[in-house]
Amino acid sequence: MVLPIDLVPDFLPVIGHADDAIIVAFTLRSVVRRAGIEAVRAHWPGTDDGFAVLSRLTGLNRATDGTSAALSDPQR
């Protein structure tokens, strides 16, 4: 669950924005993992390189059920 509460105020240099980025990254990771690689790939509007980055950041490229092969499939 994501709440509109800022843990560290943004007027503090660096750390004020860093906490926001960390929360966004964890939320994105949770949503992508819950949806699954097939759903994310089907709705991905970006490039293959962008999808590869998203997969690395969210841990989808470490899937143990064989779906990680879809990331390196040149036909996609």
C-alpha positions as CSV (number, residue, x, y, z in Angstrom):
1,M,0.0,0.0,0.0
2,V,1.3,3.5,-0.9
3,L,0.3,6.5,1.2
4,P,0.7,10.1,0.2
5,I,2.9,10.8,3.1
6,D,6.4,12.1,2.6
7,L,8.7,10.3,5.1
8,V,11.5,12.8,4.6
9,P,10.7,16.4,3.5
10,D,11.9,17.3,0.0
11,F,13.6,20.5,1.2
12,L,16.4,18.4,2.7
13,P,19.1,18.0,0.0
14,V,19.4,14.6,-1.7
15,I,17.7,12.4,1.0
16,G,14.4,14.3,0.6
17,H,14.0,13.0,-3.0
18,A,15.8,9.7,-2.4
19,D,13.1,8.4,-0.1
20,D,10.5,9.1,-2.8
21,A,12.6,7.2,-5.4
22,I,13.0,4.2,-3.1
23,I,9.3,4.0,-2.3
24,V,8.4,4.2,-6.0
25,A,10.9,1.5,-6.8
26,F,9.5,-0.9,-4.2
27,T,5.9,-0.2,-5.3
28,L,6.8,-0.8,-8.9
29,R,8.6,-4.0,-8.0
30,S,5.6,-5.2,-6.1
31,V,3.1,-4.4,-8.8
32,V,5.2,-5.9,-11.6
33,R,5.9,-9.1,-9.7
34,R,2.2,-9.5,-8.8
35,A,1.0,-9.0,-12.4
36,G,3.6,-11.4,-13.8
37,I,6.0,-11.0,-16.7
38,E,3.4,-12.0,-19.4
39,A,1.0,-9.2,-18.3
40,V,3.7,-6.6,-18.1
41,R,5.1,-7.6,-21.5
42,A,1.7,-7.5,-23.1
43,H,1.1,-4.0,-21.9
44,W,4.6,-2.6,-22.2
45,P,4.5,0.4,-24.5
46,G,8.2,1.1,-24.4
47,T,11.3,-0.4,-26.1
48,D,12.8,-3.8,-25.6
49,D,15.8,-2.1,-23.9
50,G,13.4,-0.4,-21.5
51,F,11.7,-3.6,-20.7
52,A,15.0,-5.3,-20.0
53,V,15.8,-2.5,-17.5
54,L,12.4,-2.8,-15.9
55,S,12.9,-6.6,-15.7
56,R,16.3,-6.2,-14.0
57,L,15.1,-3.6,-11.5
58,T,12.0,-5.6,-10.5
59,G,13.8,-9.0,-10.4
60,L,11.8,-10.5,-13.2
61,N,15.0,-11.6,-15.0
62,R,15.7,-13.9,-12.1
63,A,12.4,-15.9,-12.5
64,T,12.9,-19.5,-11.8
65,D,9.8,-20.7,-13.7
66,G,11.4,-20.4,-17.1
67,T,9.9,-17.0,-17.9
68,S,13.3,-15.3,-17.9
69,A,13.9,-16.9,-21.4
70,A,11.3,-14.5,-22.7
71,L,13.6,-11.6,-21.9
72,S,16.4,-12.8,-24.1
73,D,14.1,-14.0,-27.0
74,P,15.1,-11.9,-30.1
75,Q,11.7,-12.5,-31.6
76,R,10.0,-10.3,-29.0
